[in-house]
């Protein structure tokens, strides 16, 4: 097991919130282009290169609490899982997979409603309206359930994504720290590890991301298998990798910012304590 102890709850809360809002705002245009490439109406009809910050209000509202929920749950489970007697000998990679899966599930409870509103705005589903107006239209047309459209597939996407990203991220950080003869990696080293881990995870899980986007953009209840069938009908196997380049670009660079800012936040708190 790793000898690095997880940060206290409020440290993870602060650093997680800071990293979440930073990466969401910084890389929002790339996410918009990715979403439009994956939409059923096509890139140009969904908005093309216009209004690439459309929907940023919903992300600004949900980014910080969503990331804070992820990191507090993730760090808490990293500490708790090895203390369970039946799991005391579980490998580090399995601990990080379980902790990451729990963290993503907690984060999705906050993130999915803002993702639905954001996706509808990015593809001009309600025309050029504000985030608040889009949320009101969603509520009036689909009720509260509309805000959680695609929740299952989002969790289904995030768990394998996190199960690839975080064990790889933690492994790379531990190797860097060992190579440098330190107890933990520096923030810039953590950022580089985040870039590599994010790129691998993003490319691998792009088909699930396409299915998630199509589900969220649908204004009717649609099954998982029906979404897969429609995606395949519209473009064959290649359609499942729509937007893979901006997704990998966004998440690999975003991983550097997301995890790098998180490490910086923790470093700042460590140095002040």
LUMKEFI-842734 format. One record per residue: residue number from 1; residue in three letters; x, y, z of N, C-alpha, C in turn. Coordinates in Angstrom, 2 decimals, always signed. Each point is the difference from the previous one (the first is absolute). Layout:
N
NUM|ALA|X|Y|Z|X|Y|Z|X|Y|Z
...
This chain:
273
1|UNK|+0.85|-1.21|+0.00|-0.85|+1.21|+0.00|+0.87|+1.25|+0.00
2|UNK|-0.57|+1.06|-0.51|+0.71|+1.27|-0.05|+0.14|+0.56|+1.39
3|UNK|+1.11|+0.69|+0.22|+0.23|+0.60|+1.32|-0.53|+1.41|+0.07
4|UNK|-0.41|+0.56|-1.11|-0.52|+1.37|+0.01|-1.37|+0.02|+0.65
5|UNK|-0.20|+0.85|+0.99|-1.29|+0.08|+0.66|-0.90|+0.99|-0.72
6|UNK|-1.31|-0.34|-0.13|-0.93|+0.90|-0.67|-0.11|+1.33|+0.74
7|UNK|-0.28|+1.09|-0.72|-0.15|+1.29|+0.67|-1.28|+0.05|+0.83
8|UNK|-0.05|+0.85|+1.03|-1.23|+0.15|+0.79|-1.18|+0.43|-0.87
9|UNK|-1.21|-0.20|+0.52|-1.23|+0.26|-0.75|-0.05|+1.41|-0.57
10|UNK|+0.22|+1.01|+0.84|-0.15|+1.38|-0.47|+1.11|+0.41|-0.97
11|UNK|+1.16|-0.63|+0.09|+1.05|+0.24|-0.98|-0.44|-0.48|-1.38
12|UNK|-0.54|-1.23|-0.04|-0.49|-0.56|-1.25|-1.19|+0.79|-0.53
13|UNK|-0.84|+0.49|+0.91|-1.16|+0.79|-0.39|+0.43|+1.28|-0.71
14|UNK|+0.93|+0.73|+0.61|+0.46|+1.26|-0.56|+0.75|-0.21|-1.32
15|UNK|+0.98|-0.92|+0.01|+0.82|-0.24|-1.19|-0.85|-0.57|-1.14
16|UNK|-0.96|-0.86|+0.33|-0.88|-0.57|-1.02|-0.89|+1.04|-0.65
17|UNK|-0.59|+0.87|+0.81|-0.86|+1.06|-0.54|+0.80|+0.94|-0.90
18|UNK|+1.20|+0.34|+0.43|+0.85|+0.89|-0.78|+0.35|-0.62|-1.35
19|UNK|+0.37|-1.28|+0.00|+0.39|-0.67|-1.24|-1.19|-0.16|-0.93
20|UNK|-1.17|-0.29|+0.55|-1.19|-0.22|-0.84|-0.41|+1.24|-0.76
21|UNK|-0.11|+1.12|+0.68|-0.46|+1.22|-0.66|+1.07|+0.51|-0.98
22|UNK|+1.28|-0.21|+0.32|+1.08|+0.45|-0.89|-0.04|-0.73|-1.33
23|UNK|-0.06|-1.33|+0.05|+0.05|-0.77|-1.24|-1.28|+0.16|-0.81
24|UNK|-1.15|+0.09|+0.65|-1.26|+0.16|-0.73|-0.04|+1.31|-0.78
25|UNK|+0.43|+1.07|+0.62|-0.04|+1.30|-0.67|+1.09|+0.10|-1.07
26|UNK|+1.17|-0.54|+0.28|+1.13|+0.13|-0.92|-0.21|-0.80|-1.29
27|UNK|-0.58|-1.20|+0.11|-0.12|-0.87|-1.17|-1.42|-0.11|-0.54
28|UNK|-0.87|+0.89|+0.42|-1.39|-0.08|-0.43|-0.17|+0.04|-1.52
29|UNK|+0.71|+0.87|-0.74|-0.18|+0.04|-1.47|+0.28|-1.34|-0.68
30|UNK|+1.03|-0.73|+0.48|+0.32|-1.29|-0.60|-1.12|-1.00|+0.28
31|UNK|-0.56|+0.06|+1.20|-1.12|-0.87|+0.35|-1.21|+0.31|-0.89
32|UNK|-0.23|+1.27|-0.29|-1.11|+0.39|-0.87|+0.17|-0.61|-1.39
33|UNK|+1.19|+0.10|-0.57|+0.26|-0.56|-1.33|-0.20|-1.51|+0.00
34|UNK|+0.47|-0.66|+1.07|-0.18|-1.45|+0.11|-1.47|-0.38|+0.04
35|UNK|-0.79|+0.71|+0.79|-1.42|-0.28|+0.13|-0.72|+0.20|-1.33
36|UNK|+0.34|+1.05|-0.73|-0.63|+0.26|-1.29|+0.37|-1.04|-1.05
37|UNK|+1.22|-0.50|+0.06|+0.40|-1.07|-0.91|-0.78|-1.28|+0.27
38|UNK|-0.41|-0.21|+1.23|-0.70|-1.22|+0.38|-1.52|+0.11|-0.14
39|UNK|-0.52|+1.19|-0.24|-1.45|+0.20|-0.04|-0.61|-0.61|-1.26
40|UNK|-1.29|-0.33|+0.07|-0.68|-0.65|-1.12|-0.20|+0.95|-1.18
41|UNK|-0.16|+1.31|+0.24|-0.26|+0.93|-1.09|+1.23|+0.38|-0.80
42|UNK|+1.18|-0.40|+0.48|+1.22|+0.33|-0.72|+0.67|+1.23|+0.57
43|UNK|+1.29|+0.12|-0.26|+0.81|+1.05|+0.60|-0.49|+1.40|-0.32
44|UNK|-0.21|+0.30|-1.28|-0.38|+1.36|-0.40|-1.40|+0.36|+0.50
45|UNK|-0.94|-0.94|-0.12|-1.36|+0.26|+0.46|-0.07|+0.20|+1.51
46|UNK|+0.93|-0.64|+0.71|+0.03|+0.13|+1.47|+0.67|+1.29|+0.45
47|UNK|+0.55|+0.76|-0.95|+0.62|+1.27|+0.37|+1.36|+0.24|-0.58
48|UNK|+0.66|-1.08|-0.48|+1.32|+0.15|-0.60|+0.98|+0.65|+0.97
49|UNK|+0.69|+1.03|-0.49|+0.99|+0.71|+0.82|-0.58|+1.24|+0.68
50|UNK|-1.31|+0.18|-0.09|-0.63|+1.19|+0.57|-0.34|-0.22|+1.48
51|UNK|+0.04|+1.08|+0.75|-0.45|-0.02|+1.41|+0.57|-1.19|+0.78
52|UNK|+1.31|-0.15|-0.04|+0.60|-1.19|+0.61|+0.01|+0.04|+1.53
53|UNK|-0.40|+1.13|+0.58|-0.16|+0.05|+1.46|-1.46|-0.11|+0.41
54|UNK|-0.87|-0.38|-0.93|-1.41|-0.18|+0.32|-0.15|-1.15|+1.00
55|UNK|-0.64|+0.27|+1.13|-0.20|-1.01|+1.03|+1.01|+0.05|+1.12
56|UNK|+0.92|+0.97|-0.07|+1.05|+0.06|+1.02|-0.55|+0.33|+1.39
57|UNK|-1.16|+0.67|+0.04|-0.59|+0.36|+1.29|-0.34|-1.21|+0.84
58|UNK|-0.55|-1.04|-0.65|-0.36|-1.20|+0.75|+1.24|-0.72|+0.51
59|UNK|+1.08|+0.01|-0.78|+1.24|-0.64|+0.42|+0.64|+0.75|+1.16
60|UNK|-0.02|+1.34|-0.09|+0.54|+0.81|+1.09|-0.75|-0.26|+1.30
61|UNK|-1.29|-0.28|-0.11|-0.83|-0.25|+1.18|+0.27|-1.37|+0.61
62|UNK|+0.22|-1.01|-0.87|+0.14|-1.36|+0.52|+1.40|-0.54|+0.07
63|UNK|+0.98|+0.68|-0.65|+1.36|-0.53|-0.08|+0.68|-0.15|+1.34
64|UNK|-0.04|+1.03|+0.82|+0.69|-0.04|+1.29|-0.59|-1.03|+0.95
65|UNK|-1.32|+0.00|+0.24|-0.54|-1.02|+0.92|+0.14|-1.42|-0.53
66|UNK|-0.09|-0.17|-1.33|+0.16|-1.34|-0.57|+1.40|-0.54|+0.23
67|UNK|+1.02|+0.83|-0.28|+1.39|-0.43|+0.20|+0.30|-0.19|+1.48
68|UNK|-0.55|+0.87|+0.85|+0.21|-0.13|+1.44|-0.59|-1.32|+0.49
69|UNK|-1.19|-0.35|-0.50|-0.64|-1.27|+0.39|+0.86|-1.18|-0.44
70|UNK|+0.58|+0.11|-1.20|+0.84|-1.10|-0.48|+1.22|-0.19|+0.91
71|UNK|+0.77|+1.07|+0.22|+1.26|-0.16|+0.70|-0.18|-0.34|+1.49
72|UNK|-1.02|+0.55|+0.64|-0.21|-0.35|+1.41|-0.39|-1.48|+0.14
73|UNK|-0.85|-0.47|-0.93|-0.38|-1.41|+0.03|+1.18|-0.89|-0.37
74|UNK|+0.73|+0.40|-1.04|+1.15|-0.77|-0.46|+1.07|-0.15|+1.09
75|UNK|+0.37|+1.12|+0.60|+1.04|-0.04|+1.04|-0.49|-0.75|+1.24
76|UNK|-1.28|+0.18|+0.31|-0.56|-0.71|+1.16|+0.01|-1.50|-0.19
77|UNK|-0.39|-0.45|-1.21|-0.01|-1.44|-0.28|+1.41|-0.56|-0.10
78|UNK|+0.94|+0.78|-0.52|+1.39|-0.45|-0.06|+0.52|-0.34|+1.41
79|UNK|-0.46|+0.75|+0.97|+0.41|-0.23|+1.38|-0.80|-1.13|+0.65
80|UNK|-1.31|-0.05|-0.30|-0.88|-0.95|+0.69|+0.11|-1.43|-0.52
81|UNK|+0.15|-0.17|-1.30|-0.01|-1.35|-0.58|+1.08|-0.91|+0.57
82|UNK|+1.26|+0.45|+0.11|+1.03|-0.90|+0.56|-0.21|-0.32|+1.48
83|UNK|-0.83|+0.79|+0.70|-0.24|-0.23|+1.42|-1.06|-1.08|+0.25
84|UNK|-0.73|-0.37|-1.07|-0.97|-1.10|+0.12|+0.79|-1.30|+0.02
85|UNK|-0.21|-0.82|+1.03|+0.84|-1.17|+0.23|+0.06|-0.94|-1.21
86|UNK|-1.14|-0.18|-0.66|-0.03|-0.92|-1.14|+0.68|+0.58|-1.23
87|UNK|+0.29|+1.31|+0.02|+0.62|+0.66|-1.15|+1.39|+0.53|+0.33
88|UNK|+0.55|-0.43|+1.13|+1.27|+0.57|+0.47|+1.17|-0.29|-0.93
89|UNK|-0.09|-1.07|-0.78|+1.11|-0.35|-0.89|-0.31|+0.33|-1.46
90|UNK|-1.05|+0.78|-0.23|-0.40|+0.34|-1.37|+1.09|+0.86|-0.65
91|UNK|+0.34|-0.26|-1.27|+1.05|+0.79|-0.68|-0.37|+1.47|-0.13
92|UNK|+1.00|+0.85|-0.10|-0.22|+1.44|-0.15|-0.91|+0.32|-1.17
93|UNK|+0.23|-0.66|-1.15|-0.79|+0.30|-1.20|-1.48|-0.26|+0.24
94|UNK|-0.32|-1.08|+0.71|-1.40|-0.33|+0.29|-0.61|+1.03|+0.95
95|UNK|+0.78|+0.46|+0.99|-0.47|+1.04|+0.92|-0.35|+1.27|-0.79
96|UNK|+0.89|+0.40|-0.90|-0.23|+1.21|-0.79|-1.19|-0.15|-0.94
97|UNK|-0.20|-1.21|-0.54|-1.17|-0.25|-0.86|-1.30|+0.12|+0.80
98|UNK|-0.04|-0.62|+1.17|-1.20|+0.05|+0.83|-0.27|+1.41|+0.51
99|UNK|+1.07|+0.67|+0.43|-0.15|+1.37|+0.51|-0.44|+0.94|-1.10
100|UNK|+0.59|-0.16|-1.18|-0.39|+0.84|-1.13|-1.44|-0.23|-0.43
101|UNK|-0.44|-1.25|+0.00|-1.37|-0.32|-0.37|-0.99|+0.62|+0.98
102|UNK|+0.31|-0.09|+1.29|-0.85|+0.62|+1.01|-0.02|+1.51|-0.14
103|UNK|+1.16|+0.58|-0.27|+0.08|+1.44|-0.17|-0.80|+0.49|-1.20
104|UNK|+0.07|-0.72|-1.11|-0.74|+0.40|-1.20|-1.51|-0.13|+0.21
105|UNK|-0.42|-1.03|+0.69|-1.43|-0.16|+0.26|-0.53|+1.17|+0.83
106|UNK|+0.75|+0.40|+1.02|-0.39|+1.14|+0.82|-0.02|+1.28|-0.82
107|UNK|+1.02|+0.19|-0.82|+0.10|+1.22|-0.81|-1.12|+0.09|-1.03
108|UNK|-0.40|-1.14|-0.56|-1.04|-0.01|-1.03|-1.35|+0.47|+0.52
109|UNK|-0.24|-0.19|+1.29|-1.26|+0.49|+0.57|-0.11|+1.51|-0.14
110|UNK|+1.14|+0.69|+0.00|+0.04|+1.45|-0.16|+0.24|+0.39|-1.45
111|UNK|+0.89|-0.75|-0.66|+0.46|+0.38|-1.33|-1.02|-0.24|-1.12
112|UNK|-0.76|-1.11|+0.07|-0.88|-0.36|-1.11|-1.04|+1.07|-0.32
113|UNK|-0.71|+0.58|+0.99|-0.96|+1.06|-0.36|+0.64|+1.17|-0.74
114|UNK|+1.20|+0.40|+0.41|+0.66|+1.10|-0.69|+0.49|-0.44|-1.38
115|UNK|+0.37|-1.28|-0.14|+0.43|-0.52|-1.30|-1.16|-0.01|-0.99
116|UNK|-1.19|-0.38|+0.47|-1.16|-0.02|-0.89|-0.31|+1.40|-0.51
117|UNK|-0.05|+0.97|+0.91|-0.27|+1.39|-0.39|+1.09|+0.49|-0.94
118|UNK|+1.24|-0.28|+0.33|+1.14|+0.43|-0.82|-0.08|-0.58|-1.40
119|UNK|-0.29|-1.31|-0.11|-0.05|-0.66|-1.30|-1.11|+0.58|-0.88
120|UNK|-1.16|+0.29|+0.62|-1.12|+0.58|-0.77|+0.38|+1.39|-0.52
121|UNK|+0.72|+0.76|+0.82|+0.41|+1.33|-0.44|+1.08|-0.06|-1.07
122|UNK|+0.95|-0.90|+0.19|+1.10|-0.09|-0.96|-0.47|-0.35|-1.40
123|UNK|-1.09|-0.77|-0.09|-0.51|-0.41|-1.30|-1.22|+0.82|-0.44
124|UNK|-0.24|+1.11|+0.70|-1.08|+0.93|-0.35|-1.38|-0.66|+0.01
125|UNK|-0.18|-1.00|+0.87|-1.28|-0.70|+0.05|-1.16|+0.92|+0.39
126|UNK|+0.29|+1.04|+0.78|-1.02|+0.96|+0.41|+0.23|+1.37|-0.65
127|UNK|+0.84|+0.04|-1.02|+0.35|+1.28|-0.58|+1.06|+0.68|+0.85
128|UNK|+0.17|+1.27|-0.19|+1.02|+0.76|+0.74|-0.61|+0.56|+1.28
129|UNK|-0.03|-0.83|+1.05|-0.58|+0.42|+1.28|+1.05|-0.13|+1.10
130|UNK|-0.26|+0.62|+1.14|+0.91|-0.07|+1.14|-0.08|-1.38|+0.67
131|UNK|+0.96|-0.29|+0.86|-0.01|-1.26|+0.74|-1.24|-0.12|+0.87
132|UNK|-0.40|+1.09|+0.64|-1.19|-0.02|+0.85|-1.25|-0.28|-0.82
133|UNK|-0.11|+0.64|-1.17|-1.15|-0.21|-0.86|-0.03|-1.43|-0.53
134|UNK|+1.17|-0.54|-0.35|+0.08|-1.38|-0.48|-0.45|-0.97|+1.09
135|UNK|+0.40|+0.27|+1.24|-0.40|-0.85|+1.12|-1.52|+0.08|+0.22
136|UNK|-0.57|+1.19|-0.15|-1.44|+0.17|+0.15|-0.76|-0.74|-1.09
137|UNK|+0.51|+0.07|-1.24|-0.64|-0.71|-1.10|+0.08|-1.51|+0.20
138|UNK|+1.15|-0.46|+0.47|+0.17|-1.43|+0.26|-0.97|-0.47|+1.07
139|UNK|-0.14|+0.78|+1.06|-0.91|-0.35|+1.09|-1.45|-0.02|-0.47
140|UNK|-0.40|+1.00|-0.79|-1.39|+0.08|-0.45|-0.36|-1.09|-1.00
141|UNK|+0.96|-0.41|-0.82|-0.27|-0.98|-1.05|+0.19|-1.44|+0.46
142|UNK|+0.95|-0.24|+0.91|+0.33|-1.38|+0.36|-0.05|-0.29|+1.50
143|UNK|-0.26|+1.05|+0.81|-0.06|-0.20|+1.43|+1.38|-0.22|+0.61
144|UNK|+0.03|-0.35|+1.28|+1.27|-0.20|+0.69|+0.80|-1.16|-0.59
145|UNK|-0.72|-1.00|-0.53|+0.70|-1.14|-0.58|+0.88|+0.41|-1.18
146|UNK|-0.40|+1.09|-0.67|+0.77|+0.46|-1.15|+1.41|+0.40|+0.37
147|UNK|+0.19|+0.48|+1.22|+1.33|+0.42|+0.44|+0.94|-1.19|+0.21
148|UNK|-0.57|-1.19|+0.15|+0.82|-1.18|+0.18|-0.07|-0.94|-1.20
149|UNK|-0.38|+0.57|-1.16|+0.03|-0.80|-1.23|+1.46|-0.35|-0.31
150|UNK|+0.26|-1.27|-0.16|+1.36|-0.44|-0.27|+0.83|-0.25|+1.24
151|UNK|-0.63|+0.02|+1.20|+0.76|-0.22|+1.23|+0.68|-1.37|-0.01
152|UNK|-0.78|-1.03|-0.38|+0.54|-1.36|+0.01|+1.19|-0.15|-0.93
153|UNK|-0.14|+0.50|-1.24|+1.09|-0.15|-0.96|+1.18|+0.89|+0.39
154|UNK|-0.26|+1.12|+0.67|+1.11|+0.85|+0.45|+0.83|-0.74|+1.04
155|UNK|-0.67|-0.61|+0.97|+0.72|-0.80|+1.01|+0.70|-1.17|-0.68
156|UNK|-0.70|-0.61|-0.96|+0.55|-1.14|-0.74|+1.24|+0.40|-0.79
157|UNK|+0.03|+1.26|-0.46|+1.18|+0.51|-0.71|+1.12|+0.36|+0.98
158|UNK|-0.37|+0.66|+1.10|+1.01|+0.52|+0.91|+0.73|-1.08|+0.79
159|UNK|-0.69|-1.08|+0.33|+0.65|-1.04|+0.79|+1.16|-0.65|-0.76
160|UNK|-0.20|-0.45|-1.26|+1.18|-0.52|-0.71|+1.05|+1.07|-0.28
161|UNK|-0.45|+1.23|-0.26|+0.95|+1.09|-0.23|+0.88|+0.20|+1.23
162|UNK|-0.63|+0.11|+1.15|+0.74|+0.21|+1.25|+0.83|-1.22|+0.36
163|UNK|-0.52|-1.19|-0.32|+0.72|-1.23|+0.31|+1.28|-0.13|-0.82
164|UNK|+0.06|+0.71|-1.12|+1.23|+0.05|-0.80|+0.86|+1.19|+0.44
165|UNK|-0.64|+1.18|+0.13|+0.76|+1.23|+0.25|+0.71|+0.01|+1.35
166|UNK|-0.73|-0.27|+1.08|+0.57|+0.23|+1.32|+1.02|-1.05|+0.44
167|UNK|-0.19|-1.29|-0.28|+1.10|-0.93|+0.31|+1.27|+0.35|-0.78
168|UNK|-0.17|+0.38|-1.29|+1.17|+0.38|-0.81|+0.63|+1.28|+0.54
169|UNK|-0.84|+0.97|+0.37|+0.48|+1.28|+0.56|+0.77|-0.23|+1.31
170|UNK|-0.58|-0.78|+0.89|+0.65|-0.26|+1.29|+1.29|-0.81|-0.19
171|UNK|-0.02|-0.94|-0.94|+1.19|-0.79|-0.27|+1.13|+0.87|-0.53
172|UNK|-0.32|+0.85|-0.98|+1.02|+0.88|-0.57|+0.55|+0.97|+1.05
173|UNK|-0.88|+0.54|+0.86|+0.47|+0.89|+1.06|+0.94|-0.72|+0.95
174|UNK|-0.35|-1.22|+0.37|+0.85|-0.75|+0.94|+1.35|-0.32|-0.62
175|UNK|+0.02|-0.29|-1.31|+1.27|-0.29|-0.68|+0.87|+1.25|-0.07
176|UNK|-0.62|+1.15|-0.28|+0.74|+1.26|-0.05|+0.58|+0.33|+1.37
177|UNK|-0.83|-0.14|+1.05|+0.46|+0.30|+1.37|+1.16|-0.92|+0.39
178|UNK|-0.12|-1.28|-0.35|+1.06|-0.95|+0.33|+1.28|+0.34|-0.76
179|UNK|-0.15|+0.36|-1.26|+1.17|+0.35|-0.81|+0.70|+1.24|+0.54
180|UNK|-0.82|+0.96|+0.51|+0.56|+1.24|+0.54|+0.36|-0.09|+1.48
181|UNK|-0.22|-1.18|+0.59|+0.30|-0.21|+1.44|-0.78|+0.98|+0.88
182|UNK|-1.30|+0.14|-0.29|-0.88|+0.86|+0.80|-1.22|-0.80|+0.44
183|UNK|-0.75|+0.53|+0.99|-1.19|-0.71|+0.46|-1.22|+0.25|-0.88
184|UNK|+0.01|+1.05|-0.82|-1.10|+0.24|-0.94|+0.50|+0.82|-1.18
185|UNK|-0.72|-0.12|-1.11|+0.37|+0.73|-1.22|-0.31|+1.49|+0.16
186|UNK|+0.75|+0.83|-0.67|-0.26|+1.44|-0.02|-1.21|+0.29|-0.88
187|UNK|-0.65|+1.16|+0.17|-1.19|+0.30|-0.80|+0.21|-0.10|-1.51
188|UNK|+1.13|+0.51|-0.51|+0.21|-0.06|-1.45|+0.20|-1.45|-0.46
189|UNK|+0.56|-0.83|+0.87|+0.16|-1.42|-0.34|-1.36|-0.69|+0.02
190|UNK|-0.83|+0.37|+0.98|-1.35|-0.55|+0.04|-0.81|+0.41|-1.21
191|UNK|+0.23|+1.22|-0.50|-0.70|+0.49|-1.18|+0.38|-0.84|-1.23
192|UNK|+1.29|-0.30|-0.14|+0.45|-0.82|-1.13|-0.58|-1.41|+0.09
193|UNK|-0.01|-0.56|+1.19|-0.60|-1.32|+0.20|-1.48|+0.03|-0.34
194|UNK|-0.68|+1.09|+0.35|-1.41|+0.16|-0.31|-0.25|+0.08|-1.49
195|UNK|+0.90|+0.63|-0.74|-0.12|+0.10|-1.45|+0.04|-1.38|-0.65
196|UNK|+0.97|-0.80|+0.39|+0.15|-1.34|-0.58|-1.20|-0.88|+0.36
197|UNK|-0.36|+0.00|+1.27|-1.12|-0.84|+0.46|-1.31|+0.43|-0.64
198|UNK|-0.22|+1.32|-0.13|-1.22|+0.50|-0.60|-0.11|-0.35|-1.46
199|UNK|+1.09|+0.08|-0.75|-0.02|-0.31|-1.43|-0.35|-1.47|-0.24
200|UNK|+0.61|-0.89|+0.76|-0.27|-1.43|-0.14|-1.47|-0.30|+0.32
201|UNK|-0.48|+0.54|+1.11|-1.39|-0.26|+0.42|-1.00|+0.61|-0.96
202|UNK|+0.28|+1.20|-0.52|-0.93|+0.69|-0.90|-0.16|-0.75|-1.31
203|UNK|+1.10|-0.44|-0.59|-0.07|-0.72|-1.27|-0.77|-1.31|+0.16
204|UNK|+0.26|-0.69|+1.09|-0.61|-1.31|+0.24|-1.51|+0.07|+0.20
205|UNK|-0.46|+1.06|+0.64|-1.43|+0.08|+0.37|-0.82|+0.94|-0.91
206|UNK|+0.55|+0.41|-1.14|-0.75|+0.89|-0.90|-1.35|-0.60|-0.44
207|UNK|-0.09|-1.29|-0.36|-1.32|-0.53|-0.38|-1.07|+0.20|+1.08
208|UNK|+0.37|-0.16|+1.27|-0.96|+0.22|+1.08|-0.37|+1.47|+0.10
209|UNK|+0.95|+0.89|-0.31|-0.28|+1.43|+0.03|-0.98|+0.39|-1.10
210|UNK|+0.14|-0.60|-1.19|-0.94|+0.25|-1.11|-1.41|-0.43|+0.41
211|UNK|-0.11|-1.18|+0.60|-1.32|-0.50|+0.43|-0.58|+0.91|+1.07
212|UNK|+0.84|+0.48|+0.92|-0.46|+0.90|+1.06|-0.52|+1.31|-0.58
213|UNK|+0.73|+0.57|-0.96|-0.40|+1.27|-0.60|-1.33|-0.15|-0.74
214|UNK|-0.15|-1.07|-0.78|-1.25|-0.21|-0.74|-1.18|-0.19|+0.95
215|UNK|+0.24|-0.69|+1.11|-1.08|-0.22|+0.97|-0.43|+1.31|+0.64
216|UNK|+0.94|+0.84|+0.37|-0.31|+1.28|+0.64|-0.71|+0.96|-0.96
217|UNK|+0.33|-0.09|-1.28|-0.61|+0.90|-0.98|-1.41|-0.44|-0.41
218|UNK|-0.32|-1.25|+0.26|-1.34|-0.50|-0.33|-1.03|+0.58|+0.96
219|UNK|-1.12|+0.46|-0.55|-1.07|+0.56|+0.83|-1.05|-1.06|+0.36
220|UNK|+0.27|-1.22|-0.38|-0.89|-1.12|+0.32|+0.81|-1.08|+0.69
221|UNK|-0.68|-0.83|+0.78|+0.69|-1.12|+0.63|+0.47|-0.97|-1.08
222|UNK|+1.25|-0.39|+0.07|+0.56|-0.87|-1.03|+0.93|-0.99|+0.68
223|UNK|-0.09|-1.25|-0.41|+0.79|-1.05|+0.65|+1.44|+0.02|-0.47
224|UNK|+0.84|-0.63|+0.79|+1.42|-0.09|-0.31|+0.22|-0.68|-1.35
225|UNK|-0.70|-1.12|-0.23|+0.16|-0.75|-1.25|-0.52|+0.78|-1.19
226|UNK|-1.06|+0.79|+0.21|-0.55|+0.82|-1.09|+0.98|+1.08|-0.42
227|UNK|+0.66|+0.60|+0.97|+1.01|+1.03|-0.32|+1.13|-0.63|-0.80
228|UNK|+0.47|-1.16|+0.42|+1.09|-0.68|-0.72|-0.43|-0.30|-1.44
229|UNK|-1.23|-0.48|-0.16|-0.50|-0.34|-1.35|-0.03|+1.23|-0.90
230|UNK|-0.49|+1.13|+0.55|-0.11|+1.21|-0.80|+1.37|+0.57|-0.36
231|UNK|+0.92|-0.04|+0.94|+1.36|+0.48|-0.29|+0.61|-0.82|-1.12
232|UNK|-0.15|-1.30|+0.08|+0.58|-0.88|-1.02|-0.66|+0.23|-1.36
233|UNK|-1.31|+0.17|-0.01|-0.72|+0.24|-1.26|+0.46|+1.28|-0.68
234|UNK|+0.34|+1.00|+0.79|+0.36|+1.30|-0.56|+1.44|+0.10|-0.46
235|UNK|+0.86|-0.92|+0.43|+1.39|+0.14|-0.42|+0.87|-1.21|+0.21
236|UNK|-0.60|-1.15|+0.31|+0.79|-1.20|+0.20|+0.88|+0.10|+1.23
237|UNK|+1.04|-0.82|+0.04|+0.88|-0.03|+1.17|+0.73|+1.32|+0.20
238|UNK|+0.28|+0.71|-1.09|+0.72|+1.28|+0.12|-0.79|+1.01|+0.82
239|UNK|-1.34|-0.09|-0.05|-0.84|+0.96|+0.71|+0.22|-0.07|+1.51
240|UNK|+0.42|-1.15|+0.50|+0.23|-0.15|+1.44|+1.27|+0.72|+0.45
241|UNK|+0.79|+0.47|-0.97|+1.20|+0.76|+0.34|-0.10|+1.45|-0.49
242|UNK|-1.25|+0.46|-0.20|-0.22|+1.40|-0.36|+0.53|+0.90|+1.11
243|UNK|+0.77|+1.01|-0.38|+0.53|+0.93|+0.99|+1.15|-0.53|+0.80
244|UNK|+0.64|-1.10|-0.44|+1.08|-0.60|+0.78|+1.20|+0.93|+0.12
245|UNK|+0.30|+0.76|-1.09|+1.17|+0.89|+0.06|-0.20|+1.13|+1.00
246|UNK|-1.12|+0.77|-0.08|-0.18|+1.03|+1.03|-0.17|-0.57|+1.39
247|UNK|-0.58|-1.21|+0.11|-0.17|-0.61|+1.33|+1.36|-0.34|+0.61
248|UNK|+0.86|-0.64|-0.78|+1.33|-0.35|+0.51|+0.81|+1.26|+0.29
249|UNK|-0.09|+0.98|-0.92|+0.71|+1.27|+0.20|-0.46|+0.68|+1.28
250|UNK|-1.33|+0.09|+0.14|-0.60|+0.68|+1.15|+0.35|-0.71|+1.31
251|UNK|-0.15|-1.32|+0.02|+0.17|-0.72|+1.26|+1.48|-0.18|+0.35
252|UNK|+0.86|-0.18|-1.00|+1.43|-0.13|+0.33|+0.55|+1.32|+0.52
253|UNK|-0.33|+1.09|-0.71|+0.41|+1.32|+0.50|-0.76|+0.36|+1.27
254|UNK|-1.30|-0.35|-0.01|-0.82|+0.26|+1.19|+0.47|-0.80|+1.20
255|UNK|+0.49|-1.23|-0.24|+0.53|-0.81|+1.09|+1.19|+0.66|+0.65
256|UNK|+0.84|+0.64|-0.84|+1.15|+0.72|+0.53|-0.45|+1.14|+0.90
257|UNK|-1.01|+0.76|-0.46|-0.50|+1.13|+0.78|-0.77|-0.50|+1.23
258|UNK|-0.92|-0.94|-0.23|-0.87|-0.51|+1.07|+0.82|-0.59|+1.15
259|UNK|+0.88|-0.94|-0.34|+0.79|-0.66|+1.04|+1.17|+0.86|+0.45
260|UNK|+0.54|+0.82|-0.92|+1.07|+0.90|+0.37|-0.46|+1.06|+0.98
261|UNK|-1.15|+0.63|-0.27|-0.56|+1.00|+0.91|-0.36|-0.64|+1.33
262|UNK|-0.51|-1.23|-0.05|-0.32|-0.72|+1.24|+1.26|-0.19|+0.85
263|UNK|+1.09|-0.41|-0.64|+1.26|-0.19|+0.73|+0.54|+1.34|+0.53
264|UNK|-0.16|+1.06|-0.81|+0.43|+1.33|+0.46|-0.80|+0.42|+1.22
265|UNK|-1.33|-0.21|-0.06|-0.86|+0.35|+1.13|+0.41|-0.73|+1.27
266|UNK|+0.28|-1.30|-0.14|+0.44|-0.77|+1.17|+1.36|+0.48|+0.50
267|UNK|+0.89|+0.34|-0.94|+1.33|+0.49|+0.37|-0.09|+1.32|+0.77
268|UNK|-0.87|+0.89|-0.46|-0.18|+1.29|+0.68|-0.48|-0.21|+1.42
269|UNK|-0.96|-0.93|+0.17|-0.54|-0.26|+1.33|+1.07|-0.66|+0.88
270|UNK|+0.76|-0.94|-0.57|+1.07|-0.66|+0.78|+0.99|+1.02|+0.53
271|UNK|+0.39|+0.93|-0.86|+1.02|+0.98|+0.37|-0.49|+1.02|+1.02
272|UNK|-1.33|+0.15|+0.12|-0.55|+0.96|+0.95|-0.36|-0.63|+1.33
273|UNK|+0.10|-1.33|+0.06|-0.37|-0.69|+1.23|+1.22|-0.27|+0.87
